[in-house]
Amino acid sequence: MVHPSSSSVISALGFSRNANRAYYRVLGQSGRELVSVAAALLQTPDELLKDLAPLVEHGIVTVEGPRLFVVSPAEAVTRLVAASAASAAATHAQLTAVADAIPHLTASSARPAPGAVHNLQQIDGEISSGGQPVELLTSMIRESRGDLLWLRPDQFRKPREDAMAQIVGEAVRTGRRSRAIYPVRAMSEVPDTLRLRSEVGEEIRLLPDLPTRMFIIGTSHVILPEPLGMFDEPRSLMRQRGWVDAMILWFESMWDRAAPLDLEGARDTRPDMRDFLLDQLATGAQDEQIARRLGVSLRTVRRRVAELMSDLGADSRFQAGVEAARRGWL
């Protein structure tokens, strides 16, 4: 058996001494049934999985059916470096989008010195909490003009959802457009919600993931969680034209990248995942991460990836990426 040292690869990757020890105890038993591995180590399966939890979280150890699989130290390094690179790339892309939309965003402490500027005005907007969100949105929609733009990563609760669908339908019947972007997992988690919003006239597109909730009314209002994310409150309501225009530009950039919803063409209420898989694979996402983001099983992801590689005539994921780019799929 390999005996890890304080300078082992797993320790160098930032894992604890216990996780490091657990890794090397199971490394040589990859592919065996979990119960057999646990018995050999004089543990119960639950005790062993508890020791391996940090490694399972990062995909270094996986449990598929009854069997336990452990990647080699070299593969562990490759996976964690790829995950770090993907996280950095995603963060960079998000910051770039915000910077493009709001080029002069500054910290609250950076203010003009007294006398440096004149005619200072307060930004038009409020930060609020409490109240009745459905009634608030209903009033704002009915008293405003222009299209409705939504980022909807997680707001699928009933009966609120039924009430909002009615208001959206009312707005669409007056000639206004309502466009919404959902995460692709909504296809498997809440197909009835997508169908309902689609039936009242909302135009829907899908992305693998969304960074925040957002609602824009015409060119006059934008509502965002404060800070950005998946929160009901506090929320910021901005009427400042520059902020609203910037968020519209951000929405449109995501809308252009999103895939149209096709409820009629989707089998078992699931879309063709080719574009989503390619997008995720291009960022270096692991199969476990892709499964969580798309709301499907790990087995489904691996089967779809295998089918995609077969369609592209590729022997590796790297080769598949090159061929997809050559065909203009990326």
N, C-alpha and C positions, 0 to 999 in steps of 0.2 A: 504494500500500500504506500502511496505517496504521502509523505508527512509535510504539511505546509509549514513554512517559516514566516517570520514577521515581514519578510520581503516578498511574499508570494504575489502572483498576479491578482488574485481575488482581493487580498488586503490592499494592494496598490490601487485597485479600482474604488476603494473607499468603503468596502464592506467590513462589518464588525468581525472580531476574532471568532465569535460563535458561528457566524455565517461562513467564514473562511474554513473553519474546521468541518462544518456540515458539508460544504461543497466537496472537499477532498475525500470525505468518507463515502459519498455516493458516486463520485466521478467514475470509478471503475465498474459501477453496477448499472450504468445507463442502459435502458431497454428492458430491464427486468420489471416484474410486477411490483407495484408499490408495497403490497403486504409482505412480499418476500424480502425486499430491501429492508423494510422496517424490522422484520423479524431477525434478520442477520445482524442488525445493529442494536438488538435488544430494546427496541422501541415499538410503540404502537404507531400505526399510520398517521394518526392525528398529531402525535408528538413529533414525528419526523417532519411532517408538513409545516408545523409551527417553526421548527428550526430552519427550514428552507424558505420560509415566507419571503424574506428580502430578495432571494435569488429568483423565486417564482415571479415576483412583481416585475423584475427586469427581464424576464424571458430566458434566463440562463438555465433554469430548471423548469420543465413543463411536465404536466400529468395529462396523458392522452389515454382515455379509457382507464384500464387497470394498470397501465405501465408508466414508469418514471423515466424521463429522458434528461440527460445532462450534456450541455455543450462543452467542447474542449476549452481550455484557457484561451487559446488564440481566438476561437469564435466568440467567447465572452467579451474579449477586448473589442473585437470588430463590432459586435452588437451595441455595446455601450457607447463606443465612439460614434456610431451611426445615429444612435438615439440622441446623443448630445448635439451632433451636427444638425439633425432635423429640428430639435427644439430651438437651437440658435437661429436656424433659417426661418422658422415660423415667427419667432420674435422679431427678427429683422424685417420680415415682410410686413408684419402688422405695424411696426414703428414707422416704416417707410410710407405706408398708406396714410397713417395719421399725419405724418410730416408733410406729405403732398397736399393733404386736404386743409391742414391748418399750419401754414409755413411759419407763422409768427407766434406759435404757442410758447408761452413762457411760464416760469414758476411764479406762484403768487407773491413771493418775496421780492421779485425783480420789478420794481416800480420806478416810474420817472421821478427824478428829484424835484423838489418844490421849484416851480418856475421854469422847469425844463420844457413843459408843454402847456398848452392852454386849451380851454373848452373841453375839459374832461367830462365824460358822461358815464353813467352806470350802464353795464351790460344789461340788455333787456331779457330778463328771465328770473326763475326762482328755483330753489331746491325745497322740496316738500316731502312730507310723509303723512300716512294716515289717509282718511277719506275713503271714498268708494271708487276704485279705479274704473269699473265699467261705466258708472254714471258720468264720471269725468270725461272719459274718452267719447262717450255718446254725445255729450253736450258739445265737446270741441269739434267733433266731426260734423255735426248738424249745423253748427254756427260758422263753419269755415268753407273754403273753396279749395279746389285742386285735388290732385291725386293722393292716394294713401300708399305709403311705402313701409314695409314691415320686415324686420329681422326677428324670426320667431324660433329660437332654439329650444324652448321648453315650455311655453305657455299653452298647455293643452287641457287645462282643468275644466271640468263641467261643474255647474251649469254656466259658468262664466263664458266658456267657449261658444255655447249655443247662442247666448245673448249677443256676443260680439259678431258672430256670423250674420245675425239678422241685421245689425247696424251696417256691416259691410255690404250686404245685399241691397239695403236701402240706398246707400251711397252710389253703388254701381248702377242701379236703376235710374238715377238722375243724370247719368252720363259720365261719372267720375271713374277713374281706373283705380283698382286696388291691386298692388303687386307685393308678393311676400316671398321671402327666401326661408326655407326650412332645412334642417339637417337631414341627410338621407335616411337616418335611422327612424325618422318619423313615418316612413313608408311601412315599417314593420311594427312600430309602437302605436301609432295613432292613425291608421289609414282612414277611419271614419271621419276624423277631423279634416284631413286633407280633402276628402271627397265632399264634405259639407261646404268648406270654404270655396272649393272649385265650383260647386253647383250654384252658389250665389253669385258667381262671376269673378272671383278673385283669380288672378294669374299667379301661378306658383312655379317656382324653380327650386332646385336642390343643390346643396353643397355638402361635402363630407362633414364639415363642422362649421359652427358659427361662434365668434368670440364674445358676443354680447346681444342683449335685447336692444331693439331700437324701433321707434315709430315716428314717421315723418308725415306731417299734414301739409300738402301743397308746398308752398315755398315760405310758409309763415311759422311753422312750429316743428320742433324736434324734441322727443321725449327719450331720455336715456337713464339707465341706472346710474347712481352716483356712489362709488366709482363704476366704471364700465364692468359689466358682468351679467349674472343671472339673478338679480335681486328685484323684489317688488318695491322696496323703498330703502332709503330715500331715493328720490328720483329728481332729475333736473329737467325743467321745462324751459327751453330756450326759444326765444323769438328773434334773437339777434340774427340779422340776415346773413352775415358772413358765416356764422356757425351752421345755420340751416343749409346754406349752399354747400359748405364743405361736407356735411354728412350726406347730402344728396349725391355728391360726386363719389363718395366712398361706397354708398349703396349701389350706384350704377356700375362701379368697377366690379363689385361682387356679382351683380346681376348678369353682366356680360360673361363671367366665368361659370355661372351656374347652369345646370342642365334642366330643361323644361320637364315638368311633371307629366307623365303619360299614364293615367290610371287605367285607361282601356287597354293599352298595350302591355302593361306590366302583369306578369304571371304571378299568382299568389300574392298580389299586392306588393311585389318587389321589383324595383327597376333593374334594367341592365346595368351592372356595376362596372362596366369596362372603364369608363372615364374616371369614375371615383377610385377604382383600384390603381389606375395609372397615376393619378394625382398623388395618392398616398405612397405608392412605391417610389415615386420620384423624390419624395422627401426623406426616404430611408426608413419609413415607419415599419415596425414589426407587425407580424400577422396578428398578434394579440391586440395591439393598439388599433389596427384596422378594424378588427371584429367589433371592438367597443364603439368605435366612432360610427360604423355603419349599422350597428344594431343587429348583427347577424352572428352566427356561431363561428368559432375558429375553424371548424371543419369546412364550412361553406366558403370562408375566405381562401383556404388552401386549395379547395377544389376549383374556385374561380380563377385563382392565380395560375394553376396548372393548365386550365382551359385556355387562358389568355396566352401563356407561353406556347402552347400547342398551335394556337391560331397564328402566332407570329413566327412560328418555326424556330423558336429560341431554346437554347439549352440551359441558360442561366437568366436570372433576373436582370443582370446588367445588359446582357445581349438583348433581352426583351425591351428594355428601355431604349437602347440604341435603335432597334428596329421600329418601335412605336414612334420615335422622333422622326425617323426617315419617312414614315408613312403619313406624318402630319397629325398623329393622334394626340401628341402632347403640345 
